[in-house]
Amino acid sequence: MKLVNQLLDSKGHDVLSIAPSASVLDAIKLMAEKGVGALIVMDGDAMTGIVTERDYARKVILKGRSSDETPVSDIMSTGVISTSPDQTVNSCMSVMTDKRIRHLPVVEGNKVTGLVSIGDLVKAIIADQQEEIEQLEHYISG
């Protein structure tokens, strides 16, 4: 079973982040530009939260707030659930399913070293299953 660190080695360890004082509009623009659904909220080197498209939809749009005037700190999710690089993809999938979250920061010590999405995990699981199928077919065909 693939570990989170192996997944990040192939996907990349890039961590897109934004300051808590930045506007929600800036966060949404950055997400759109980079094609991602979440940003880690960083105050210096410390992770203080995560802001997602879901946060934007529920806490800005549905409440009629201004994207330009609302700071990220007002809508970010705190108490962020994270994982370590040595966790398995399957264990991360279980956590994300149980907690109903779509993004999981990867933290080593006090440093954020990556971010995995539910899509990243599904791709990794499918790749592992495909490899196992190919090995079984090769074994069966001799």
N, C-alpha and C positions, 0 to 999 in steps of 0.2 A: 504494500500500500504506500502510495506517495505521501511524502511529508510536505508541510506548508513551505519549508525552505526550498525544496526541490521545485515546487510550483512557482515560487518567486524567482528562482534562478532562470526558469524558462520565460516567465511572464515579464519579469523586471521588478526591481525593488523601488521604483519611483513612488513617492508619496506626495500626492497633491494636497496642499494645505492652504488654509486661509486664516487670517487673524480674526479673533472674536469681535473686534471693532469694525471690521469691514462691513459694507452694506450687503444685504441679501442679494441685491441686483448684481454686485460684483461676483458673488459666489455662484449665482446661476449662470452668469456669462462665462465664468471659468469652467464650470461643469460642461456647458454646451460646447465651448471651444475644444476641450479635451475629450469630449465624448464619454464622460463618466457620470455616475449618478450620486456620488458622495464625495465630500472633502473632509479631511481631518482638520479640526479647528485647533490651531497651535498658538499658544501664548509663549513666544520665544521657543524654547526646546520642549516645553511641556504640552502634552495633549490635554486639552480642556473639554473637548467634545467632538461630535461629528455632525455634519449638516448634510441632509439628503434631499433629493427631489420630493420625497414624501413629507419631510418637514416643511418645505416650501409650500406644497399644495395645502397642507392642513393648517399651517400656522400663519400663512400670509394670505394666500389667495382666498381661502374660505372665510377668513376673518376680515377681509377687505383692507388689509394693511398695505402700506406703501413699500415696495421692494427697495426703492432707493433710500428711504429714510429709516428702515428697520435694520438694526445691526444683527449680524449673524448670531451674536451671543443671546439674542432674544428668542431665537427659534431652534438653536442647536440642541441636540440630545446630549445630555451629560450622563455620567456613570457608564461610560462606554465599555461594552463587553469586548474583550480582545482575546487574542490567542498568541501562542509562542511559535517560533519557527519549527520546533520539533514535534508539533502536534500533527496527527494524520489528517488528510483531507476528509475522511469519513467522520472523524470526531468533530471537525469544524462544521460539516454539513449538519450533524446532529444538533450542535449548539445553535446554529442559525435557524434551523427548523423549529426547535423548542422555544427560542426567544423571539421568533418571527422578525428576524432582521435580515438584511440583504448584503450588508458589508461588515467585514471583520478586520479591524486593524491588527497587524502583526507587531508585537512588542517584544523586544529583547532587552532585558534590564529595564531601563527607563526610556529607551529610545524606540520610536516607531520606525520599523524597518521595511514596512510594506502594508498593503491593503489587499485583501481578497474579497471578491464578490461571489454571490451565489452562482453566477454564470461561470466564473473561473473554476469553482469546485465541480460543477456539473461537467464541464469540459474535461477536467482531469479524471473524473470517475468514468466517463465514457471512453476516454483513451485507455485507461487501465483495463476496462472490460474488453475493448477491442483487441488489446494485446493478449489477454488471456484466451479469447476466442481463437486467435491466430495460432497460439501455442497449442491449444487442444486440437485444432484442425491438423496442424503439422504432426502431432503425436498420433492421431488417428490414421492419417494417410501414410504414416511410416516414414 
